Amino acid sequence: METIAVIDFETTGISPGQGARATEIAAVLVRGGQIVGRYQSLMNSGAWVPPFIEQLTGISNRMLERAPPAERVMREVLDFTAGCPLVAHNAAFDRGFWQAERARAGCDEDAAHAFACTLLLARRLYPEAPNHRLGTLAKLHALPDGGRAHRALADAETTAHLLLRMQDDLRSRFAVELAERAVSHALLGRLQRAQRGALRRCVVEAGA
């Protein structure tokens, strides 16, 4: 049975290419339709947290002074998610920090760590949503409240519940086409790139 790791970063800015660093990471393991594990840690990279980011996330420079080194945290979370494909909401953002912080920690890339994106999937599965922000989708589907938004564990748990809802909806919508197949990470990866009107064909072709 496949285990998927749902991850979320809090950061000092929008891009590691612009010098931003991670301040917090969480990973939530999903298997068999439920959450089966959690990891969360602040990350001390020595980077300065701008005031507007501190207001948004609640993560202060003082908090990070007492946090474990970012390199150690990345080694721990890489061990925690070893062998698991990854999911994030707006995965392009998290993928950039994942790769940058992993490289800074001197860790090898895990071949299993391909990303699927619940934002891209939501645009295809829920066109009726007013927008596809995580908070909007959580309200639309009455997902469990994971706590304060813009903290890594709360957002990772909300994304995990959204992933589970998507898998259930896909099983219902394409029950005939899926037959006994699970809604796997590989299928999610194909669906996130498909045209909205071609989802059924994508499911069929994935099982061919």
C-alpha positions, 0 to 999 in steps of 0.5 A, spaced: 500 500 500 502 506 497 505 511 502 504 519 500 508 524 504 504 531 504 509 537 505 509 544 507 514 549 508 514 556 511 520 561 509 523 568 509 521 569 502 518 567 495 524 563 492 531 560 494 533 563 488 532 570 491 536 568 497 530 566 501 530 560 506 526 555 510 524 557 517 519 551 518 517 544 515 512 539 516 511 532 513 504 528 513 504 521 511 498 518 508 496 511 507 490 507 506 485 513 506 488 516 513 494 520 516 499 515 519 504 519 521 507 527 522 513 530 522 514 538 524 520 542 526 522 549 525 529 550 522 535 555 524 538 557 517 541 563 520 536 567 515 533 573 518 525 573 518 522 580 515 517 583 519 511 582 514 513 574 514 513 574 522 506 577 522 503 572 517 506 566 520 508 567 527 515 565 526 520 570 529 527 571 529 527 569 536 524 562 535 529 560 530 535 562 534 532 556 539 531 551 533 535 546 530 540 547 524 536 547 518 541 541 515 539 537 521 532 538 520 532 536 512 536 530 514 531 528 519 525 529 514 528 526 508 529 520 513 522 520 515 519 521 507 524 516 504 521 512 499 515 516 499 512 520 493 511 527 495 504 532 495 504 539 496 499 545 495 502 549 490 508 544 489 512 549 485 514 553 491 515 547 496 519 543 490 524 549 490 525 550 497 525 542 498 531 541 493 535 547 495 535 545 503 536 538 501 542 540 497 545 545 502 544 539 507 549 535 503 543 530 502 542 525 495 536 526 492 531 520 493 528 518 486 521 516 490 521 524 491 516 526 485 511 531 487 504 532 485 500 538 486 493 539 489 493 546 487 493 543 479 489 538 481 484 542 484 483 547 478 481 540 474 477 537 479 473 543 482 472 548 477 466 551 481 471 553 487 471 561 487 479 560 487 483 554 489 487 557 495 488 552 500 483 555 505 478 556 500 478 549 498 478 547 505 472 551 506 468 548 500 469 541 502 468 542 510 475 539 511 478 538 518 481 545 521 488 543 522 489 550 526 493 556 524 494 557 517 501 559 514 504 554 519 507 548 516 503 542 520 497 545 520 497 547 512 500 540 511 494 536 515 489 541 511 493 539 504 493 531 506 485 532 508 484 535 501 488 529 498 484 524 501 478 528 499 481 528 491 482 521 491 475 519 494 472 524 489 476 520 483 474 513 485 467 516 485 467 519 479 471 514 475 469 508 478 468 504 472 475 506 469 479 505 475 475 498 476 480 495 482 485 500 481 487 505 487 488 513 485 495 512 486 501 518 486 503 516 479 495 517 476 495 524 480 501 526 477 498 525 470 491 528 472 495 534 474 497 535 467 491 533 463 486 538 460 480 538 464 475 535 459 480 529 458 481 527 465 477 520 464 481 519 458 487 520 462 485 515 467 483 510 462 490 511 458 493 510 465 490 503 466 492 501 459 
